[in-house]
Amino acid sequence: MSAWQDAEQRVDAVIDALDTFDWTQVDTLAQELAAALNEAAEPFPAPEAKRVLQALRRKRQYSPMALVAAALAASGRNEAEINRQYAQALIEQGDFNAAEMTLKAILADPATPRREWAEAMGLLGRVFKQRYVSASQPANARQQANLRQALTYYCEVYQAEPTRYLWHGINVVACLARADADGVDVSGIACRDFRVVAGQILDRLRTLEEDDGKLYYWDRATSMEAHVARGDFARARSDLREYMSDLSADAFEYASTLRQLGEVWRLDGNGGEGGVLVAGLQAALLKRRGGEIALRSRDVRDGLQSNFTAQADLPLKWWKSGLDRCAAVARIEDLNGRRVGTGFVVRREDFLGDAGMPLLLTNWHVVSENREHPLSISPQQAQATFESCGRTYRIAELVAHSRALDASLLTLQDVDGLQGHCPLEPAAGAFAAENKPRVYVIGYPGGRGLSFSVHDSVWLDTDGTKLHYRTPTEPGSSGSPVFDQDNWTLLGLHHAGKQKMPRLRGQSGTYEANEGFAVSAIVQQFRVTPKS
């Protein structure tokens, strides 16, 4: 009897967790599989080994991918493809030296299939390319040698079979263009003119489209980049629309394309033709990854200029509304720059009933008068930094607070230039568990940059005062706004999370949940008793 009768079920469980963005479960299942592999008397079935690594790769879960790949190799599943996937995971985690050694071992093995030879050569090109673009001083001799080495690997494969290995060819184009822009000497490289190579690739893609009647998503990504190389952004946008509407493309593909446009082509999303491509890919990645997506001030300022998506579930109009809300979300810091939480701008009339300057809402445990809460800072020592506009404002005073609802309402000094607020209208729909509603959080998780938290975002329950939801948060998210799924209407003020959160409305038991206080309850409290 085989020791791996449950191999298919194990892999199916991992894929189910990936498809629902349950990263905690993915990690648990990967650890269980690795432990079983280390104890097994026989290798894991090859088809299932390759399937699980491919699934982890496509959802960009590189830490569990590396863990499983290493265990597979140690258990006797030592094929070139397994080792190549292990090297891929190492690269994505920044361990270039270990990846380089793994890939060179694949190349040194005479039994390595031709396809795996080409893949390993391409990943070695990626190692050296990444070293170059990640260097703080890429112009020095050592880093220039890295770029030439990357070109050598890519060019050797592309020249060997230019009609087959187009992804090596497009990397030749990108590296040659970068060398040209940076003044790197590539006179010893067989491939020389990036525009010529880009033209060759486009010719080949036209032939493929005529023969097959379509291009696959990886071909569209290649075509888009070739058009970028030739300065034809209109055709690049057309390719991007097709690329984004292909349901076969996943987070790995979109993230790889974004990385190439940003790190090699240095398109930064700051408006213009390149910015449109970057913004569209960010939206596509948000949909496929289902996780937190970091935002920069220019992303919020410029928004998304074109509606690329062909799917109705998450249109870019929705994404643009989310970006609009980001302008109102600030990181709360003390005057020394220590990051303690998140806050967001609201209209005074919405919360206190009288007209006046906009206010900042955060948790009482983040900012409290005289540091009444041991974790808080006082208003006199607090400031709010809005990454969306690059502005920092001192806190003026605390005008309302509720210990019970963990809410503090603050005024800001010199609020000229402050834009946007988190609205209470249009009114969000009533909670209905059978509809599996979702909520979304924008904040500064872990004190890092402004980010969306959207994966596993089920709204679990509410009792009218508290909201429970699975939308992931971290320390630093305290005081973040919680929005409804349809119109980004403000629903709540994020407060805390527990692995064993008591259920609401008298229900017995606990569940893993985050908790916020309903804005409607906060408004009612402040209207009756501003300080309690």
Secondary structure by P-SEA (a helix, b strand, c coil): cccccaaaaaaaaaaaaaaacaaaaaaaaaaaaaaaaaaccccccaaaaaaaaaaaaaacccaaaaaaaaaaaaaccccaaaaaaaaaaaaaacaaaaaaaaaaaaaacccccaaaaaaaaaaaaaaaaaaaaaccccccaaaaaaaaaaaaaaaaaaaacccccaaaaaaaaaaaaaaaaacccccccccccaaaaaaaaaaaaaaaaaacccccaaaaaaaaaaaaaacaaaaaaaaaaaaaacccccaaaaaaaaaaacccccccccccaaaaaaaaaaaaaaaaaccbbbbcaaaaaacccccccccccccaaaaaaaaaaaaabbbbbcccccccbbbbbbbccccccccccbbbbbbccccccccccccccccccbbbbccccccccccccccbbbcccbbbbbcccccccccccccccccccccccccbbbbbbbcccccccbbbbccccccccccccbbbbcccccccccbbbbbcccccccccccccccccccccccccccccccccccaaaaaaaaaccccc
